[in-house]
């Protein structure tokens, strides 16, 4: 069953497979404590102008920021993280600009993979440019471990949330921004955006969140299991693009438990690529794994299930009910986060009492859904903004 599921699963949802397999064991586990933080966090440490080639054409000004935060993995240590603030062109409105807090998708787990150190993709340039053109400032955290010390723990909900929330708190100290915040994210970023929404009331209660906008959102619960991943078989002899995600999750676990011996979980054929995974960003690691012909059958040992089971609780949201409305955009042809999984998220959000505006975009996949969803998410956000005075 283990190998069969591997051969059918979709690349970006590698972690979901094992969430489904192991959630019975972790069904009552919560992501993390949600008590108010006792360490100072969310302060601006410094800001510097961002190089033009790393910026956005629609930005009137753009800055790299460094801000204080808390280690969301352990929850007890102070740290500093990085991000970018993009300000719109034109005159500043009275009271400052409203804020889109942009949570990015998977880039890797090494500091050098930080989005603030790389040009934005054409898709994200168009998407973020739309929000800027509408008069929103964009606050874009890198996440802990990306552009800062330590390893980025992939899909750790609390760590993502702290990065998003503290970047906004700090940006509001350093720039003329309204206290009207919209969490926006795609793929891993959708997971991070909703994690921020779920932790906000306890971690950053001073923020006024008016809406969340999510596309391609991964979701982990006891009912979104491996069955959602049967989207077509691949050649078992071919390289498997899911292997890098196995490596990222293993390295996150090994960061917490250095006693984990990689040879117990990965084959000799996979070990040389695993050694590179701590440093390579996602595209380079995917290329390296493909060049080595890695797939589940020749790369993974059964014991990997133990490691992935141990990581599952940290991937889950601490709550599904939030006070603000949530937009969920789903592509009918999304093979990275299958439609059935996103629909389960919508169902559970609604059942928890969250107001949800869900849209399915026929014929669009994981990437292609992002910009077309603006035709619905922009009016959704503008209406939410109207309901929240300055």
Secondary structure per residue as TSV (DSSP state, phi and psi in degrees):
chain	resnum	aa	ss	phi	psi
A	1	X	-	360.0	-40.1
A	2	X	H	-57.4	-51.0
A	3	X	H	-69.9	-38.0
A	4	X	H	-60.5	-44.5
A	5	X	H	-64.3	-38.5
A	6	X	H	-58.7	-39.7
A	7	X	H	-72.4	-19.7
A	8	X	H	-99.8	-15.8
A	9	X	S	-74.5	161.3
A	10	X	-	-96.4	147.4
A	11	X	G	-56.8	-55.2
A	12	X	G	-70.7	-13.1
A	13	X	G	-107.2	23.7
A	14	X	H	-48.0	-46.3
A	15	X	H	-62.3	-29.4
A	16	X	H	-65.8	-35.5
A	17	X	H	-52.9	-49.3
A	18	X	H	-81.0	-23.9
A	19	X	H	-60.2	-45.0
A	20	X	H	-63.3	-41.3
A	21	X	H	-68.4	-33.9
A	22	X	H	-108.1	-4.3
A	23	X	T	-69.0	-20.3
A	24	X	T	-59.1	-37.3
A	25	X	T	-70.7	-30.7
A	26	X	T	-112.1	20.9
A	27	X	T	-59.6	-31.1
A	28	X	T	-103.7	6.4
A	29	X	-	-77.8	142.6
A	30	X	-	-101.9	159.5
A	31	X	S	-61.5	-46.8
A	32	X	S	-170.5	166.6
A	33	X	-	-62.7	142.1
A	34	X	-	-113.9	17.0
A	35	X	S	-67.3	152.9
A	36	X	-	-55.3	141.1
A	37	X	-	-71.4	144.9
A	38	X	-	-107.2	-5.6
A	39	X	S	-96.2	139.4
A	40	X	-	-60.5	139.0
A	41	X	-	-157.4	163.3
A	42	X	-	78.2	27.4
A	43	X	-	-104.8	144.6
A	44	X	E	-73.1	125.4
A	45	X	E	-92.2	-48.7
A	46	X	E	-162.5	164.1
A	47	X	E	-143.2	139.8
A	48	X	E	-138.6	149.7
A	49	X	E	-58.7	140.5
A	50	X	-	-87.3	138.6
A	51	X	-	-57.1	142.4
A	52	X	G	-57.7	-36.7
A	53	X	G	-73.3	-7.7
A	54	X	G	-105.0	2.7
A	55	X	S	-98.6	-164.1
A	56	X	-	-122.5	137.0
A	57	X	T	-59.8	-30.6
A	58	X	T	-81.6	-5.5
A	59	X	E	-81.7	136.1
A	60	X	E	-82.5	-27.7
A	61	X	E	-155.4	150.0
A	62	X	E	-149.0	139.1
A	63	X	E	-139.2	140.9
A	64	X	E	-83.9	137.2
A	65	X	E	-123.9	153.6
A	66	X	E	-127.7	134.1
A	67	X	E	-142.3	157.9
A	68	X	E	-80.9	145.6
A	69	X	E	-151.0	-171.6
A	70	X	E	-125.6	140.5
A	71	X	-	-62.1	106.4
A	72	X	T	-72.8	-17.5
A	73	X	T	-71.3	-51.3
A	74	X	T	-92.5	-30.8
A	75	X	S	82.7	8.3
A	76	X	S	-131.5	-1.7
A	77	X	-	-118.2	140.2
A	78	X	E	-76.3	150.6
A	79	X	E	-153.8	172.4
A	80	X	E	-124.9	138.9
A	81	X	E	-131.6	174.2
A	82	X	E	-126.6	165.7
A	83	X	E	-176.7	-167.2
A	84	X	E	-135.3	145.0
A	85	X	E	-117.9	124.5
A	86	X	E	-108.4	127.2
A	87	X	E	-106.7	144.4
A	88	X	E	-68.4	162.6
A	89	X	S	-77.8	163.1
A	90	X	S	89.1	176.6
A	91	X	-	-68.3	145.7
A	92	X	-	-73.6	133.3
A	93	X	-	-68.9	160.0
A	94	X	T	-58.3	127.2
A	95	X	T	89.4	-2.8
A	96	X	-	99.4	-178.7
A	97	X	E	-91.8	142.5
A	98	X	E	-66.7	163.5
A	99	X	E	-121.8	129.9
A	100	X	E	-100.9	118.3
A	101	X	E	-92.8	106.8
A	102	X	E	-91.7	120.1
A	103	X	E	-105.5	120.8
A	104	X	-	-84.5	164.7
A	105	X	-	-83.0	-173.5
A	106	X	-	-59.9	128.8
A	107	X	-	-126.1	-21.3
A	108	X	-	140.4	-168.8
A	109	X	S	-126.0	-1.3
A	110	X	S	-92.0	153.3
A	111	X	G	-56.1	-36.7
A	112	X	G	-69.0	-9.8
A	113	X	G	-86.4	0.5
A	114	X	-	-53.5	130.0
A	115	X	G	-57.3	-29.9
A	116	X	G	-67.3	-14.7
A	117	X	G	-98.7	6.3
A	118	X	S	-137.3	152.1
A	119	X	-	-62.3	146.1
A	120	X	-	-71.0	148.7
A	121	X	-	-67.2	159.1
A	122	X	H	-56.4	-39.6
A	123	X	H	-61.5	-48.8
A	124	X	H	-70.9	-31.9
A	125	X	H	-61.0	-44.3
A	126	X	H	-66.0	-44.4
A	127	X	H	-65.5	-51.9
A	128	X	H	-68.2	-32.5
A	129	X	H	-60.8	-33.9
A	130	X	H	-63.3	-45.9
A	131	X	H	-65.4	-38.5
A	132	X	H	-63.0	-43.0
A	133	X	H	-65.3	-22.6
A	134	X	T	-87.0	0.1
A	135	X	T	94.6	17.3
A	136	X	E	-97.5	133.8
A	137	X	E	-73.3	148.4
A	138	X	E	-116.0	121.4
A	139	X	E	-105.4	119.9
A	140	X	E	-124.5	92.1
A	141	X	E	-70.4	153.6
A	142	X	-	-84.7	-22.2
A	143	X	-	84.5	150.3
A	144	X	T	-58.3	131.7
A	145	X	T	92.1	-13.3
A	146	X	S	-104.5	107.8
A	147	X	S	82.5	3.9
A	148	X	S	-144.5	179.5
A	149	X	S	-68.8	151.7
A	150	X	S	86.9	175.2
A	151	X	-	-91.8	138.8
A	152	X	-	-74.1	121.1
A	153	X	-	-88.5	105.9
A	154	X	T	-62.7	125.0
A	155	X	T	64.7	20.0
A	156	X	-	-75.1	113.9
A	157	X	H	-63.5	-44.4
A	158	X	H	-68.2	-40.5
A	159	X	H	-63.2	-42.3
A	160	X	H	-60.5	-46.7
A	161	X	H	-60.8	-45.9
A	162	X	H	-61.5	-39.2
A	163	X	H	-62.5	-46.7
A	164	X	H	-64.1	-49.6
A	165	X	H	-65.8	-43.4
A	166	X	H	-69.8	-32.0
A	167	X	H	-63.5	-38.2
A	168	X	H	-71.1	-44.5
A	169	X	H	-56.9	-44.8
A	170	X	H	-68.4	-42.4
A	171	X	H	-61.3	-35.1
A	172	X	H	-69.7	-21.7
A	173	X	H	-77.3	-33.6
A	174	X	H	-99.3	-8.8
A	175	X	S	-142.2	157.0
A	176	X	-	-78.4	83.0
A	177	X	E	-117.4	138.9
A	178	X	E	-69.2	160.5
A	179	X	E	-93.3	55.3
A	180	X	E	-132.5	107.4
A	181	X	E	-115.4	137.1
A	182	X	E	-120.0	121.1
A	183	X	E	-83.3	127.0
A	184	X	E	-133.7	132.0
A	185	X	E	-159.4	157.9
A	186	X	E	-129.1	136.0
A	187	X	T	59.1	-123.6
A	188	X	H	-53.9	-34.3
A	189	X	H	-65.8	-33.3
A	190	X	H	-64.7	-39.4
A	191	X	H	-61.7	-44.3
A	192	X	H	-66.2	-40.5
A	193	X	H	-64.0	-43.8
A	194	X	H	-74.5	-31.1
A	195	X	H	-58.8	-42.4
A	196	X	H	-60.6	-42.1
A	197	X	H	-61.4	-40.5
A	198	X	H	-72.3	-31.6
A	199	X	H	-91.9	-12.5
A	200	X	H	-59.0	-42.9
A	201	X	H	-64.1	-28.8
A	202	X	H	-95.7	-33.0
A	203	X	H	-93.2	-36.6
A	204	X	-	-139.4	62.6
A	205	X	T	-65.3	-16.6
A	206	X	T	-74.2	-14.7
A	207	X	S	-80.3	140.9
A	208	X	-	-104.4	102.7
A	209	X	E	-93.0	123.5
A	210	X	E	-99.5	-21.2
A	211	X	E	-170.1	160.4
A	212	X	E	-125.7	143.2
A	213	X	E	-127.5	118.5
A	214	X	E	-126.2	135.6
A	215	X	E	-131.0	139.6
A	216	X	S	59.6	45.2
A	217	X	-	-82.2	119.4
A	218	X	-	-67.8	148.1
A	219	X	-	-146.6	135.2
A	220	X	-	-122.7	111.7
A	221	X	-	-149.4	-179.9
A	222	X	T	-68.6	-15.9
A	223	X	T	-103.0	-15.3
A	224	X	S	-94.9	88.2
A	225	X	-	-106.0	-168.7
A	226	X	G	-62.0	-20.6
A	227	X	G	-58.2	-29.7
A	228	X	G	-70.8	-12.3
A	229	X	G	-97.3	-0.5
A	230	X	-	-79.3	83.5
A	231	X	S	-115.2	17.3
A	232	X	-	124.4	138.1
A	233	X	-	-79.6	153.0
A	234	X	-	-116.9	165.8
A	235	X	-	-67.0	116.6
A	236	X	T	-63.3	-15.5
A	237	X	T	-89.7	-6.2
A	238	X	S	-89.3	162.1
A	239	X	-	-63.5	143.4
A	240	X	-	-110.5	115.9
A	241	X	T	-69.7	-4.0
A	242	X	T	-79.1	-18.0
A	243	X	H	-56.5	-41.8
A	244	X	H	-56.8	-33.1
A	245	X	H	-71.4	-35.3
A	246	X	H	-60.3	-41.6
A	247	X	H	-67.7	-42.7
A	248	X	H	-61.1	-42.6
A	249	X	H	-68.9	-42.6
A	250	X	H	-59.8	-44.5
A	251	X	H	-66.3	-32.2
A	252	X	H	-63.7	-43.4
A	253	X	H	-65.7	-42.3
A	254	X	H	-67.2	-26.1
A	255	X	H	-64.4	-32.4
A	256	X	H	-86.5	-29.2
A	257	X	-	-133.4	85.8
A	258	X	T	-62.1	-12.9
A	259	X	T	-72.7	-13.3
A	260	X	-	-63.6	126.3
A	261	X	-	-98.4	116.0
A	262	X	G	-58.2	-32.0
A	263	X	G	-67.3	-17.8
A	264	X	G	-77.5	-19.8
A	265	X	T	-114.8	-21.3
A	266	X	B	-128.1	147.5
A	267	X	-	-75.2	162.9
A	268	X	H	-56.5	-31.6
A	269	X	H	-67.0	-32.3
A	270	X	H	-89.5	-22.7
A	271	X	H	-58.2	-40.4
A	272	X	H	-61.4	-35.9
A	273	X	H	-72.5	-39.1
A	274	X	H	-57.1	-38.8
A	275	X	H	-61.6	-27.7
A	276	X	H	-86.3	-18.5
A	277	X	H	-64.5	-27.5
A	278	X	T	-66.6	-24.4
A	279	X	T	-109.9	-27.4
A	280	X	S	-81.7	137.3
A	281	X	-	-75.4	170.8
A	282	X	H	-60.7	-42.5
A	283	X	H	-67.9	-42.4
A	284	X	H	-66.6	-39.4
A	285	X	H	-67.9	-40.1
A	286	X	H	-60.8	-41.7
A	287	X	H	-64.0	-41.0
A	288	X	H	-66.2	-41.0
A	289	X	H	-66.3	-38.8
A	290	X	H	-66.6	-41.0
A	291	X	H	-62.9	-31.6
A	292	X	T	-85.5	-2.9
A	293	X	T	67.0	32.2
A	294	X	-	-76.6	134.9
A	295	X	-	-144.2	177.4
A	296	X	H	-60.0	-40.6
A	297	X	H	-65.8	-32.9
A	298	X	H	-106.2	3.6
A	299	X	H	-120.5	-35.2
A	300	X	B	-110.3	139.8
A	301	X	-	-99.3	152.0
A	302	X	T	-55.0	-28.7
A	303	X	T	-63.7	-14.3
A	304	X	H	-58.7	-25.5
A	305	X	H	-60.7	-35.7
A	306	X	H	-62.0	-43.0
A	307	X	H	-66.3	-45.8
A	308	X	H	-67.7	-33.0
A	309	X	H	-62.7	-39.2
A	310	X	H	-67.2	-24.1
A	311	X	H	-86.5	-19.6
A	312	X	H	-55.3	-46.6
A	313	X	H	-57.8	-33.1
A	314	X	H	-71.8	-13.3
A	315	X	H	-87.3	-11.4
A	316	X	S	-91.4	152.1
A	317	X	-	-77.8	144.0
A	318	X	S	-74.3	-18.2
A	319	X	-	-157.6	156.1
A	320	X	S	-113.4	-13.3
A	321	X	-	-93.7	122.2
A	322	X	-	-127.1	159.5
A	323	X	S	-80.7	-17.8
A	324	X	S	-103.4	161.8
A	325	X	E	-73.9	151.0
A	326	X	E	-125.5	127.1
A	327	X	E	-95.6	132.1
A	328	X	E	-126.4	115.4
A	329	X	E	-103.9	130.2
A	330	X	E	-130.8	133.7
A	331	X	E	-89.4	132.6
A	332	X	T	-65.0	-24.0
A	333	X	T	-105.9	20.9
A	334	X	-	-67.9	115.4
A	335	X	T	-100.4	-11.6
A	336	X	T	-82.8	-46.8
A	337	X	T	-123.4	95.0
A	338	X	T	-55.1	146.9
A	339	X	H	-53.3	-39.7
A	340	X	H	-61.2	-35.1
A	341	X	H	-70.0	-42.6
A	342	X	H	-67.7	-35.0
A	343	X	H	-67.4	-34.5
A	344	X	H	-63.5	-38.0
A	345	X	H	-61.9	-47.1
A	346	X	H	-59.6	-44.9
A	347	X	H	-59.0	-46.7
A	348	X	H	-72.2	-34.8
A	349	X	H	-61.0	-46.7
A	350	X	H	-63.2	-44.4
A	351	X	H	-62.7	-29.6
A	352	X	H	-78.6	-11.8
A	353	X	T	103.1	8.5
A	354	X	-	-83.2	138.4
A	355	X	-	-79.1	120.3
A	356	X	E	-121.7	135.6
A	357	X	E	-114.9	101.8
A	358	X	E	-106.8	139.7
A	359	X	E	-135.6	135.3
A	360	X	E	-107.3	128.6
A	361	X	E	-104.5	105.9
A	362	X	T	-65.5	135.2
A	363	X	T	79.1	4.3
A	364	X	-	-110.6	144.8
A	365	X	-	-99.0	-167.2
A	366	X	T	-56.4	-48.8
A	367	X	T	-76.9	-41.8
A	368	X	T	-70.4	-17.1
A	369	X	H	-72.8	-25.7
A	370	X	H	-58.1	-61.0
A	371	X	H	-72.5	-39.8
A	372	X	H	-61.1	-26.5
A	373	X	T	-65.5	-16.8
A	374	X	H	-60.2	-29.6
A	375	X	H	-62.4	-22.4
A	376	X	H	-106.4	-35.6
A	377	X	H	-74.3	-32.1
A	378	X	H	-63.4	-52.2
A	379	X	H	-59.2	-36.1
A	380	X	H	-58.5	-47.6
A	381	X	H	-70.0	-42.8
A	382	X	H	-61.9	-36.3
A	383	X	H	-68.1	-40.4
A	384	X	H	-64.6	-38.6
A	385	X	H	-62.8	-41.9
A	386	X	H	-60.1	-31.3
A	387	X	H	-78.3	-12.2
A	388	X	S	-114.5	102.5
A	389	X	-	-65.6	162.0
A	390	X	-	-56.7	360.0
